[in-house]
Amino acid sequence: MLDCTPKEIKKRTAGMINPAKTCQPIGAMYAALGIHKCLPHSHGSQGCCSYHRMHLSRHFRDPIMASTSSFTEGASVFGGGANLKTSIKNVFAIYNPDVMAVHTTCLSETIGDDLPTFIKTSDVPEGKLVIHTNTPSYQGSHITGFSNMTKSMVSYLSEASLETKKEQANVIPGFVNPGDMREIKRLLKAMGIKAIMFPDTSGVVDTPMTGEYQMFPKGGTTVPELIDTGNSKVTIALGSYASSDAANQLERKCKVTPVVLKTPIGIKATDEFLMTLVNKFTVDVPYELEEERGQLVDIMTDTHFHFHGKKVAIFGDPDIVIAMTEFVLSLGMKPIHVLTGTPATGGAIGTMLGNFETQIKDMLEEAGVEGRVKAGGDLFDLHQWIKNEPVDLLIGNTYGKYIARAEDLPFVRLGFPILDRSVHSYLPVVGYKGAMRLLEMISNALLDRADRDAKDADFELVM
């Protein structure tokens, strides 16, 4: 007799289809670009380095410079020690950076290359520095790589040389665009707080056109500033996934107090950032920032009917997705599908703010919203969720356009990478000004769809 009893559908437990992430070395390369006069170095094959440079160049629309150990078959079998030593010698002789930041690839990690020993036995010119981090591509994501390189900046460079800490803050911005870093620095300046931001890619991957090529632009955190981070009063890590490990390393090494916050996207997260500064430095919020906040509240009130009750799917880097989920909830929207490709565990994440799934589920429960949440997921998962329970809006990076096209959804591009649009890296999404921009982007996407639906309805009436 045929058994017609419904059987539980098994979930996919292995394999990944259309990952919602990319590999560690890209994040490490981007972080290294945030050091002034630093040349990132990919310890692996030329193909790896070319891919990472291409991906960053397409997102920022700026030339990304990096060197490579250029593994061949011999290095793949016997190790890349000779290649790295030759690379260090050639890089300083030809390009003359102040710092060479080495990150590994799948190949060198699988071999098990001993980078600290290779670097110690290399010919590094006097006054120059070589730092390194391990970034196996088959673990974590580009956010993990960014975190690892930022942590290595602390391990190699930070020093506590003063008995009394300075009245200054370290700010680790996380994997955000240079436009966001500029906005965070503007907020700090408006508050009257001296700060060292690291890494800082503003002035590096958003350089002006001057008619003259500069191998090493004016931007980036200088080596003396990185050393001085050990003398700061507090480290503010914006985003637990990308920034908390470096902040905790600073506490262990230099006894600098860490404070881990969300990426300041939206009104609540920006409030928390500014109030942390108020509490740590006993300063007042200036009127100009109060005015910006009031303008944002006014816009949210005036346009609430655009957003209220709309169902949203959000995917991308965990720190961005966490903050964006909080923001859309404050708009009265319902984020029913929330996904990141970065794994849920690692570093200090679990001890600081709770992991990705815990944070999102707590937000949804508090708002009375039921939704699906997944860390370490992929875009195949997300697409299936949307097919089973449609949404009114999709928010994520460029690769979401295929889902948006297939399901005929309004789509707002946010995060990394954005490869099919330009200018985004210059314009912030953090702070009150960034929240206004996000409101415009979301509102326009929804209204364009509404206008199109109305036009289609008018056409049907005519017919």
C-alpha positions as CSV (number, residue, x, y, z in Angstrom):
1,M,0.0,0.0,0.0
2,L,1.3,3.4,-0.9
3,D,2.4,5.5,2.1
4,C,0.9,9.0,1.6
5,T,2.0,10.3,5.1
6,P,3.6,13.8,4.7
7,K,7.3,13.5,5.3
8,E,9.5,16.3,6.8
9,I,11.4,18.1,4.1
10,K,15.1,17.8,4.8
11,K,17.1,21.0,4.9
12,R,20.3,21.3,2.9
13,T,23.2,20.8,5.3
14,A,26.2,21.0,2.9
15,G,27.2,22.9,-0.1
16,M,26.5,26.6,-0.9
17,I,24.6,28.0,-3.9
18,N,25.3,31.7,-4.7
19,P,27.1,32.7,-1.5
20,A,26.1,35.9,0.2
21,K,29.7,36.6,1.0
22,T,33.2,36.6,-0.6
23,C,36.6,35.3,0.7
24,Q,38.7,36.5,3.6
25,P,41.7,38.0,1.6
26,I,39.4,40.7,0.1
27,G,38.5,42.0,3.5
28,A,42.2,41.8,4.6
29,M,43.3,43.7,1.5
30,Y,40.7,46.4,2.1
31,A,41.7,46.8,5.7
32,A,45.4,47.1,4.7
33,L,44.5,49.9,2.3
34,G,43.4,51.9,5.3
35,I,47.0,52.3,6.5
36,H,48.9,55.3,5.1
37,K,51.5,54.2,2.5
38,C,50.8,50.6,2.9
39,L,50.9,48.0,0.1
40,P,48.7,44.9,0.7
41,H,50.5,41.7,-0.3
42,S,48.7,38.5,-1.3
43,H,50.8,35.4,-0.3
44,G,49.6,33.0,-2.9
45,S,49.0,32.8,-6.7
46,Q,48.7,35.8,-9.1
47,G,45.1,34.8,-9.9
48,C,44.0,35.2,-6.3
49,C,45.5,38.7,-6.0
50,S,44.0,39.7,-9.4
51,Y,40.5,38.6,-8.4
52,H,40.7,40.5,-5.1
53,R,42.0,43.7,-6.7
54,M,39.4,43.5,-9.4
55,H,36.5,43.1,-7.0
56,L,37.6,46.0,-4.9
57,S,38.3,48.2,-8.0
58,R,34.8,47.5,-9.4
59,H,33.1,48.4,-6.2
60,F,35.1,51.6,-5.5
61,R,35.8,52.6,-9.1
62,D,39.3,53.4,-8.0
63,P,42.6,51.5,-8.8
64,I,43.5,49.1,-6.0
65,M,47.2,48.3,-5.7
66,A,48.5,45.1,-4.2
67,S,51.5,42.8,-4.7
68,T,51.6,39.0,-4.8
69,S,54.1,36.2,-4.0
70,S,53.2,34.7,-7.4
71,F,53.1,31.0,-6.5
72,T,54.1,28.5,-9.2
73,E,53.9,24.7,-9.1
74,G,57.2,24.6,-7.1
75,A,55.9,26.9,-4.3
76,S,52.6,24.9,-4.2
77,V,54.6,21.8,-3.3
78,F,57.5,23.0,-1.3
79,G,56.0,26.1,0.3
80,G,56.2,29.8,-0.5
81,G,59.0,31.0,1.9
82,A,61.4,31.8,-0.9
83,N,58.7,33.6,-2.8
84,L,57.7,35.8,0.2
85,K,61.3,36.8,1.0
86,T,61.9,37.7,-2.6
87,S,58.7,39.6,-2.7
88,I,59.5,41.7,0.4
89,K,62.9,42.6,-1.0
90,N,61.4,43.6,-4.4
91,V,58.4,45.5,-3.0
92,F,60.5,47.8,-0.9
93,A,63.1,48.3,-3.6
94,I,60.5,49.1,-6.4
95,Y,57.5,50.6,-4.7
96,N,58.9,51.8,-1.4
97,P,55.9,51.6,0.9
98,D,56.2,52.3,4.6
99,V,54.2,49.2,5.5
100,M,53.8,45.9,3.7
101,A,50.7,44.0,4.9
102,V,50.8,40.3,4.1
103,H,47.7,38.1,4.0
104,T,47.5,34.5,3.1
105,T,45.3,32.6,0.6
106,C,43.9,29.1,0.4
107,L,47.0,27.7,-1.1
108,S,49.5,29.0,1.4
109,E,47.2,28.1,4.3
110,T,46.8,24.5,3.0
111,I,50.6,24.2,2.8
112,G,51.0,25.6,6.3
113,D,53.5,28.4,5.5
114,D,55.1,29.8,8.7
115,L,54.8,33.5,7.9
116,P,56.2,35.0,11.2
117,T,59.4,33.0,10.6
118,F,59.6,34.0,6.9
119,I,59.1,37.7,7.8
120,K,61.7,37.6,10.7
121,T,64.3,36.1,8.3
122,S,63.6,38.5,5.5
123,D,65.6,41.5,4.4
124,V,63.3,44.4,5.6
125,P,64.9,47.8,5.1
126,E,65.4,50.0,8.2
127,G,62.4,52.1,9.1
128,K,60.0,49.8,7.1
129,L,57.5,47.4,8.5
130,V,56.0,44.1,7.5
131,I,52.8,42.9,9.2
132,H,50.8,39.8,8.5
133,T,47.5,38.0,9.2
134,N,46.2,34.5,8.3
135,T,43.1,34.6,6.1
136,P,42.2,31.1,4.9
137,S,39.5,31.6,2.2
138,Y,37.7,28.4,3.1
139,Q,36.7,29.8,6.5
140,G,34.6,32.9,7.5
141,S,34.1,35.6,4.9
142,H,35.6,38.9,3.8
143,I,34.4,40.4,7.1
144,T,36.5,37.8,8.9
145,G,39.5,38.8,6.8
146,F,38.9,42.5,7.6
147,S,38.7,41.7,11.3
148,N,41.9,39.6,11.2
149,M,43.9,42.3,9.5
150,T,42.7,45.0,11.8
151,K,43.5,42.8,14.8
152,S,47.1,42.3,13.4
153,M,47.5,46.1,13.2
154,V,47.0,46.1,17.0
155,S,49.2,43.1,17.5
156,Y,52.1,44.5,15.5
157,L,51.9,48.2,16.1
158,S,49.9,49.4,19.1
159,E,51.9,50.4,22.2
160,A,51.0,51.7,25.6
161,S,53.8,54.1,26.3
162,L,52.1,56.5,28.8
163,E,51.0,55.9,32.4
164,T,47.9,58.0,31.9
165,K,45.6,57.4,29.0
166,K,45.0,60.3,26.5
167,E,41.6,61.9,26.2
168,Q,41.2,60.4,22.8
169,A,39.2,57.6,21.3
170,N,40.1,54.8,18.9
171,V,37.3,54.2,16.4
172,I,37.2,51.0,14.4
173,P,34.6,51.7,11.7
174,G,34.2,48.1,10.3
175,F,33.8,47.1,6.7
176,V,32.1,50.3,5.4
177,N,32.7,52.7,2.5
178,P,35.1,55.6,2.7
179,G,32.1,57.9,2.6
180,D,30.9,56.3,5.8
181,M,34.3,56.8,7.4
182,R,34.3,60.4,6.5
183,E,30.8,60.8,8.1
184,I,31.9,59.1,11.3
185,K,34.9,61.4,11.5
186,R,32.6,64.4,10.9
187,L,30.4,63.3,13.8
188,L,33.5,63.0,16.1
189,K,34.8,66.4,15.0
190,A,31.3,68.0,15.7
191,M,31.4,66.4,19.2
192,G,34.9,67.9,19.8
193,I,36.5,64.5,20.4
194,K,40.0,63.7,19.2
195,A,40.0,60.2,17.6
196,I,42.2,57.8,15.8
197,M,40.2,55.8,13.2
198,F,41.7,52.6,12.0
199,P,41.7,51.4,9.3
200,D,40.7,54.5,7.4
201,T,40.3,54.2,3.7
202,S,39.0,57.7,3.1
203,G,41.5,59.5,0.9
204,V,42.7,56.1,-0.4
205,V,39.9,54.5,-2.4
206,D,38.0,57.8,-3.1
207,T,40.8,59.9,-4.3
208,P,40.2,63.0,-6.5
209,M,41.2,63.2,-10.2
210,T,44.3,65.4,-10.2
211,G,45.9,64.3,-13.5
212,E,48.8,62.8,-11.6
213,Y,48.9,59.2,-10.5
214,Q,49.9,58.6,-6.8
215,M,50.9,55.1,-5.8
216,F,50.2,56.0,-2.2
217,P,47.5,58.6,-1.7
218,K,47.3,61.0,1.2
219,G,44.7,59.1,3.2
220,G,45.0,56.2,5.6
221,T,45.9,55.9,9.3
222,T,49.6,56.6,9.8
223,V,52.0,54.3,11.6
224,P,52.5,56.8,14.5
225,E,48.7,57.0,14.9
226,L,48.5,53.2,15.0
227,I,51.2,53.0,17.6
228,D,49.4,55.7,19.7
229,T,46.1,53.7,19.8
230,G,47.6,52.0,22.8
231,N,47.5,55.3,24.7
232,S,43.8,56.0,24.0
233,K,41.1,56.2,26.7
234,V,38.6,53.9,24.9
235,T,38.2,51.9,21.7
236,I,34.8,52.1,20.0
237,A,34.2,49.1,17.8
238,L,31.4,49.8,15.3
239,G,30.1,46.4,14.3
240,S,30.8,43.3,16.4
241,Y,31.8,41.1,13.5
242,A,34.3,43.3,11.8
243,S,35.7,45.4,14.7
244,S,35.3,43.7,18.1
245,D,38.4,41.4,17.9
246,A,40.8,44.3,17.3
247,A,39.1,46.2,20.2
248,N,39.5,43.3,22.5
249,Q,43.1,42.8,21.4
250,L,43.8,46.4,22.4
251,E,42.3,45.8,25.8
252,R,44.5,42.7,26.3
253,K,47.7,44.3,25.0
254,C,47.4,48.0,26.1
255,K,44.5,48.0,28.6
256,V,42.3,50.3,26.4
257,T,38.6,49.9,27.4
258,P,36.6,48.4,24.5
259,V,33.0,49.4,23.7
260,V,31.3,47.4,21.0
261,L,28.3,49.1,19.3
262,K,26.2,48.4,16.2
263,T,27.3,50.1,12.9
264,P,25.6,53.5,13.3
265,I,22.9,53.0,10.6
266,G,19.5,54.5,11.5
267,I,18.4,56.8,14.3
268,K,18.7,54.3,17.2
269,A,22.3,53.1,16.4
270,T,23.5,56.6,15.8
271,D,22.0,57.8,19.1
272,E,23.9,55.0,20.9
273,F,27.1,56.0,19.2
274,L,26.8,59.7,20.2
275,M,25.6,58.9,23.7
276,T,28.6,56.6,24.2
277,L,30.8,59.5,23.3
278,V,28.9,61.8,25.7
279,N,29.3,59.3,28.5
280,K,33.0,58.5,27.9
281,F,34.2,62.1,27.3
282,T,31.7,64.3,29.2
283,V,30.8,66.4,26.2
284,D,27.5,67.8,24.9
285,V,25.9,66.9,21.6
286,P,26.1,70.1,19.5
287,Y,23.0,71.8,18.1
288,E,24.0,70.9,14.5
289,L,23.6,67.2,15.3
290,E,20.4,67.7,17.2
291,E,19.1,69.6,14.2
292,E,20.1,66.7,11.9
293,R,18.3,64.2,14.2
294,G,15.2,66.4,14.3
295,Q,15.2,66.6,10.5
296,L,15.4,62.8,10.3
297,V,12.6,62.3,12.8
298,D,10.5,64.8,10.7
299,I,11.2,62.9,7.5
300,M,10.3,59.5,9.2
301,T,7.0,61.0,10.4
302,D,6.1,62.6,7.1
303,T,6.8,59.4,5.1
304,H,5.7,56.7,7.6
305,F,2.8,55.7,5.3
306,H,5.3,54.7,2.6
307,F,6.8,52.1,4.9
308,H,4.3,50.9,7.5
309,G,3.6,47.2,7.3
310,K,5.8,46.6,4.2
311,K,7.5,43.3,4.2
312,V,11.3,43.4,3.6
313,A,14.1,40.9,2.9
314,I,17.6,42.0,3.9
315,F,20.9,40.2,3.2
316,G,24.6,41.0,3.2
317,D,27.4,41.6,5.7
318,P,26.3,40.9,9.3
319,D,27.1,44.3,10.9
320,I,25.3,46.1,8.1
321,V,22.3,43.8,8.2
322,I,21.9,43.9,12.0
323,A,21.9,47.7,11.9
324,M,19.6,47.9,8.9
325,T,17.1,45.5,10.4
326,E,16.9,47.7,13.5
327,F,16.4,50.8,11.2
328,V,13.6,49.3,9.1
329,L,11.8,48.1,12.2
330,S,11.9,51.7,13.5
331,L,10.1,52.7,10.2
332,G,7.3,50.2,10.9
333,M,8.5,47.8,8.3
334,K,8.6,44.0,8.7
335,P,11.9,42.3,8.0
336,I,10.6,38.8,7.6
337,H,13.7,37.4,5.8
338,V,17.1,38.3,7.2
339,L,20.3,36.5,6.1
340,T,24.1,36.8,6.1
341,G,26.7,34.6,4.4
342,T,29.2,35.1,7.2
343,P,29.1,32.3,9.8
344,A,27.5,33.0,13.1
345,T,30.4,32.3,15.4
346,G,34.0,33.5,15.8
347,G,36.1,35.9,17.8
348,A,34.4,37.9,20.6
349,I,31.0,38.0,18.9
350,G,29.2,35.7,21.3
351,T,30.4,37.5,24.4
352,M,29.9,41.1,23.2
353,L,26.5,41.5,21.6
354,G,25.3,38.0,20.9
355,N,25.7,36.3,17.5
356,F,23.8,37.4,14.4
357,E,20.8,35.1,14.7
358,T,20.3,36.0,18.4
359,Q,20.5,39.7,17.8
360,I,18.0,39.7,14.9
361,K,15.6,37.3,16.6
362,D,15.6,39.5,19.7
363,M,14.8,42.5,17.6
364,L,12.0,40.8,15.7
365,E,10.5,39.4,18.9
366,E,10.5,42.8,20.6
367,A,8.7,44.3,17.5
368,G,6.3,41.4,17.3
369,V,7.5,40.4,13.9
370,E,7.8,36.7,12.8
371,G,10.6,36.1,10.3
372,R,13.3,33.7,9.1
373,V,16.9,34.5,10.2
374,K,20.1,32.7,9.1
375,A,23.8,33.1,9.4
376,G,26.1,31.3,7.0
377,G,23.3,31.2,4.5
378,D,23.3,31.8,0.7
379,L,21.2,33.5,-1.9
380,F,19.5,30.2,-2.9
381,D,18.1,30.0,0.6
382,L,16.9,33.6,0.4
383,H,15.3,33.2,-3.0
384,Q,13.4,30.1,-1.8
385,W,12.2,32.0,1.3
386,I,10.9,34.9,-0.9
387,K,9.1,32.4,-3.2
388,N,7.4,30.8,-0.2
389,E,6.5,34.2,1.4
390,P,6.8,37.2,-0.9
391,V,8.1,40.6,0.2
392,D,7.5,44.2,-0.9
393,L,11.2,45.2,-0.9
394,L,14.7,43.6,-1.2
395,I,17.8,45.2,0.4
396,G,21.3,43.9,-0.3
397,N,24.3,44.0,-2.5
398,T,24.5,43.8,-6.3
399,Y,23.8,40.0,-6.4
400,G,20.3,40.5,-5.1
401,K,19.3,41.9,-8.5
402,Y,18.8,38.4,-9.9
403,I,16.3,37.7,-7.2
404,A,14.7,41.1,-7.7
405,R,14.4,40.5,-11.4
406,A,13.0,37.0,-11.1
407,E,10.4,38.0,-8.5
408,D,9.7,41.5,-9.8
409,L,10.7,43.2,-6.6
410,P,11.8,46.8,-5.8
411,F,15.5,46.6,-4.9
412,V,17.7,48.9,-2.8
413,R,21.5,48.3,-3.2
414,L,23.4,48.4,0.1
415,G,26.7,46.9,1.3
416,F,29.5,45.1,-0.5
417,P,29.9,44.6,-3.3
418,I,27.9,47.0,-5.5
419,L,29.3,46.5,-9.0
420,D,26.5,47.8,-11.2
421,R,26.1,51.3,-9.8
422,S,28.5,54.1,-9.1
423,V,29.0,57.0,-6.6
424,H,27.6,54.9,-3.7
425,S,31.1,54.6,-2.0
426,Y,31.2,58.4,-1.7
427,L,27.8,58.9,0.0
428,P,27.3,57.7,3.6
429,V,24.6,55.5,4.9
430,V,25.7,56.0,8.6
431,G,24.7,58.7,10.9
432,Y,21.6,60.9,10.6
433,K,22.5,62.1,7.2
434,G,23.1,58.5,6.0
435,A,19.6,57.5,7.4
436,M,18.0,60.3,5.4
437,R,19.7,59.0,2.2
438,L,18.5,55.4,3.0
439,L,14.9,56.8,3.5
440,E,15.1,58.4,0.1
441,M,16.4,55.2,-1.5
442,I,13.8,53.0,0.1
443,S,10.9,55.4,-0.5
444,N,11.9,56.0,-4.2
445,A,12.1,52.2,-4.8
446,L,8.6,51.6,-3.3
447,L,7.0,54.6,-5.0
448,D,8.5,53.8,-8.4
449,R,6.9,50.4,-8.0
450,A,3.6,51.9,-7.0
451,D,3.6,54.3,-9.9
452,R,4.3,51.4,-12.3
453,D,1.5,49.4,-10.8
454,A,-0.9,52.3,-11.2
455,K,0.1,52.8,-14.8
456,D,-0.5,49.1,-15.5
457,A,-3.9,49.4,-13.8
458,D,-4.8,52.4,-16.0
459,F,-3.7,50.6,-19.1
460,E,-6.0,47.6,-18.2
461,L,-8.9,50.0,-17.7
462,V,-8.4,51.6,-21.1
463,M,-8.2,48.2,-22.7
